[in-house]
Amino acid sequence: MEFSNNSIQVFGKGERAYLDKLETEQSTDSIDKLFSYDIPCCVFCDNSDPSPRLIELAEETGTAILKTDLLSSDFSRRLYQTLDEVFAPTQTIHGVLVEVYGIGVLITGESGVGKSETALELIERGHRLISDDTVKLRNISDNYLIGMGENPLLAHHMELRGLGIINLANLYGVGAIRDRKQVQLAVHLEQWDAQKNYDRVGEATLEDTYLGIAIPKVIIPVKPGRNIPVIIETAARNERLKKLGYYSAKEFDQSVLKWLESESARKNVLYQRGDAVMVTKELKVYNRAGIHARPAASIVKLANQYKSDLYLEKKDTMKINGKSIMGIITLGATHQSSIMMTCEGPDEQQMADAIEHLFENRFEE
């Protein structure tokens, strides 16, 4: 077995007793050999003192001798934790790290999308900033990510276009900042894309991977009128619920399934139309679970690819907007239910064919 000479040598009560025994027996060859290696340092725990012979060898070889009153087990545990962090793999990314309701939220996005402004509003709402503009991530024992500022002196400053650089600690007090935080949620801000289908149910599982560690991710489209800080607060609350084992989207889907089975009375919204030409077709629900949240989201996602309007109607109910998830769910369409589809617009036939195909494929479930 090879001697690990590049490790810190820790001496507890047992090791100190063994050294005393060797010196009493004048058998110090092992001690001399120990200091023949280029070891980083020796640490004596339990407030014990090294022997004069050992101090002499340390001075001759230029080896540091340290002393602590901690037990060797306690010192070793703290030493491992410290070395894990100091020598952990690191990565620096462009973004903002804030603590929202105890959750470390890493905000990313293209330059100018509003990351710093969003973080500033979150601070105004009582949350805390860890770093703006650049965030240094550390992989701790391949278990979790710790985020901090790349430069501790600059971490709590923020650059705002039109205003310049501000010191948040001076403006909002030390309660508005902290030095480091575990990264538990990634929020990516992007400009709203009308052609893109964004998640509207919450069942989609997205992740970002940094230094080999995956963290949950949400994508928030930005456009005038959307309160991004409130959405991020909601995302942080939802992430805390997930850590407690409660998934809002799954709970909602289960509630819809139970409701579909209960044959409860339903009230829907009626959409008035003129006497325009349109495509109508009767569809059958083939999947056994009926139209719950996931099939409803599939219908809306497909319908939004067309310019025409989509209306759905179940017997004894009112017509609803087929581009509304909540509207489709309120149809209460169970297995073998008949749905009357109406498509109206410039590409109504193409939309009707696509929606019919989706129904026939059981919503790919």
Secondary structure, DSSP 8 states (H G I E B T S, - for coil): ----TTS-EEE-HHHHHHHHHHHHTT--HHHHHHTTS--SEEEE-TT----HHHHHHHHHHT-EEEE-SS-HHHHHHHHHHHHHHHTS-EEEEESEEEEETTEEEEEEESTTSSHHHHHHHHHHTT-EEEESSEEEEEEETTTEEEEEESSTTTTTEEEETTTEEEEHHHHH-GGGB-SEEE--EEEEEEE--TTS---SSS---EEEEETTEEEEEEEEEE-TT--HHHHHHHHHHHHHHHHTT--HHHHHHHHHHHHHHHT-----------S---EEEEEE--STT-S-HHHHHHHHHHHTTSSSEEEEEETTS--EETT-HHHHHTT---TT-EEEEEEESTTHHHHHHHHHHHHHTGGG-
